[in-house]
Amino acid sequence: MSPSQLEFRPRSRWWARHFGPWRLERSAVRDVYPGRLHPFYSWGRVNFLAQENMPWTFLAEWPEGVLGAAKELGYPVRFDTRIWPPASPG
């Protein structure tokens, strides 16, 4: 992540050699917001919505850190969506 663009690539080094990286220019980013937890891993999603409503997802162990870094770099971050599910009543 830089002030001018986001760069996405597969987590696996093997896949990264063959696919990507994909770049999203800062001017195309409309919204950045937290998403739900990954169904199989304890990682959270950070969603980057492009102007043409194309969603880009970044998986992070600490999504709050990614959101904070994006905010510092000038991306339009929205913190109002809950990252973690609410505690069950009981």
VEXRO-560919 format. One line per field, with one value per residue (C-alpha): residue in three letters; residue number from 0; z, y, x. Coordinates in Angstrom, 3 decimals. Example, Ala and Ser with C-alpha at 12.3 -4.5 7.8 and 13.67 -1.06 7.14 Angstrom:
2
residuo: [ALA / SER]
num: [0 / 1]
up: [7.800 / 7.140]
north: [-4.500 / -1.060]
east: [12.300 / 13.670]
//
This chain:
90
residuo: [MET / SER / PRO / SER / GLN / LEU / GLU / PHE / ARG / PRO / ARG / SER / ARG / TRP / TRP / ALA / ARG / HIS / PHE / GLY / PRO / TRP / ARG / LEU / GLU / ARG / SER / ALA / VAL / ARG / ASP / VAL / TYR / PRO / GLY / ARG / LEU / HIS / PRO / PHE / TYR / SER / TRP / GLY / ARG / VAL / ASN / PHE / LEU / ALA / GLN / GLU / ASN / MET / PRO / TRP / THR / PHE / LEU / ALA / GLU / TRP / PRO / GLU / GLY / VAL / LEU / GLY / ALA / ALA / LYS / GLU / LEU / GLY / TYR / PRO / VAL / ARG / PHE / ASP / THR / ARG / ILE / TRP / PRO / PRO / ALA / SER / PRO / GLY]
num: [0 / 1 / 2 / 3 / 4 / 5 / 6 / 7 / 8 / 9 / 10 / 11 / 12 / 13 / 14 / 15 / 16 / 17 / 18 / 19 / 20 / 21 / 22 / 23 / 24 / 25 / 26 / 27 / 28 / 29 / 30 / 31 / 32 / 33 / 34 / 35 / 36 / 37 / 38 / 39 / 40 / 41 / 42 / 43 / 44 / 45 / 46 / 47 / 48 / 49 / 50 / 51 / 52 / 53 / 54 / 55 / 56 / 57 / 58 / 59 / 60 / 61 / 62 / 63 / 64 / 65 / 66 / 67 / 68 / 69 / 70 / 71 / 72 / 73 / 74 / 75 / 76 / 77 / 78 / 79 / 80 / 81 / 82 / 83 / 84 / 85 / 86 / 87 / 88 / 89]
up: [0.000 / -0.942 / -1.235 / -4.999 / -5.379 / -3.783 / -4.924 / -4.462 / -4.988 / -3.966 / -0.564 / -1.920 / -3.474 / -6.170 / -7.180 / -6.928 / -9.483 / -11.990 / -11.200 / -10.313 / -8.982 / -9.524 / -8.942 / -7.974 / -8.324 / -5.319 / -7.434 / -8.179 / -4.500 / -3.404 / 0.020 / 2.462 / 5.198 / 7.441 / 6.426 / 8.108 / 9.464 / 7.008 / 7.406 / 7.802 / 9.229 / 12.066 / 9.639 / 8.977 / 5.662 / 4.646 / 1.635 / -0.932 / -3.190 / -6.560 / -8.428 / -10.781 / -7.684 / -8.132 / -4.664 / -3.714 / -0.508 / 1.651 / 4.343 / 7.462 / 10.847 / 12.302 / 10.055 / 12.341 / 11.520 / 7.782 / 8.162 / 10.234 / 7.693 / 4.837 / 6.753 / 7.325 / 3.593 / 2.722 / 1.659 / 2.417 / 5.404 / 7.149 / 10.612 / 11.336 / 10.263 / 12.993 / 12.259 / 14.966 / 15.456 / 18.533 / 21.660 / 22.032 / 24.827 / 27.664]
north: [0.000 / 3.419 / 6.890 / 6.406 / 2.776 / -0.543 / -3.689 / -7.092 / -10.418 / -14.014 / -15.046 / -18.155 / -17.469 / -20.059 / -18.423 / -14.970 / -15.966 / -16.875 / -14.470 / -10.803 / -8.397 / -6.422 / -2.699 / -0.367 / 3.343 / 5.526 / 7.724 / 4.686 / 3.763 / 4.906 / 3.306 / 1.233 / -0.645 / -3.706 / -6.941 / -10.188 / -12.727 / -15.347 / -18.516 / -20.855 / -18.654 / -16.165 / -13.418 / -10.453 / -8.853 / -5.288 / -4.298 / -1.748 / -0.653 / 0.792 / 3.387 / 0.828 / -1.104 / -3.677 / -5.077 / -5.893 / -7.834 / -7.900 / -10.590 / -9.467 / -10.931 / -7.432 / -5.642 / -2.592 / -1.984 / -2.132 / 0.279 / 2.658 / 2.563 / 3.216 / 6.182 / 7.633 / 7.325 / 9.299 / 6.526 / 7.029 / 4.668 / 3.934 / 2.366 / 2.129 / -1.510 / -4.016 / -6.328 / -8.868 / -10.499 / -9.277 / -11.391 / -13.833 / -13.028 / -15.326]
east: [0.000 / 1.322 / -0.240 / -0.593 / -1.722 / -2.584 / -0.849 / -2.481 / -0.757 / -1.427 / -0.185 / 1.511 / 4.926 / 4.270 / 0.990 / 2.588 / 5.231 / 2.535 / -0.314 / -0.405 / 0.400 / -2.776 / -2.693 / -5.482 / -4.796 / -5.609 / -7.892 / -10.087 / -10.627 / -14.079 / -14.361 / -12.290 / -14.132 / -13.771 / -15.421 / -16.355 / -13.947 / -12.753 / -14.882 / -11.892 / -9.136 / -9.001 / -8.021 / -10.282 / -11.135 / -10.467 / -12.548 / -11.421 / -14.262 / -13.275 / -15.312 / -16.825 / -18.062 / -15.314 / -14.545 / -10.960 / -10.340 / -7.245 / -6.974 / -5.145 / -4.398 / -4.870 / -7.395 / -7.470 / -3.793 / -4.473 / -7.397 / -5.261 / -2.419 / -4.860 / -6.318 / -2.836 / -2.084 / -5.231 / -7.614 / -11.351 / -11.604 / -14.888 / -14.583 / -18.323 / -18.697 / -17.926 / -15.015 / -15.651 / -19.045 / -20.943 / -20.745 / -23.601 / -26.057 / -25.874]
//
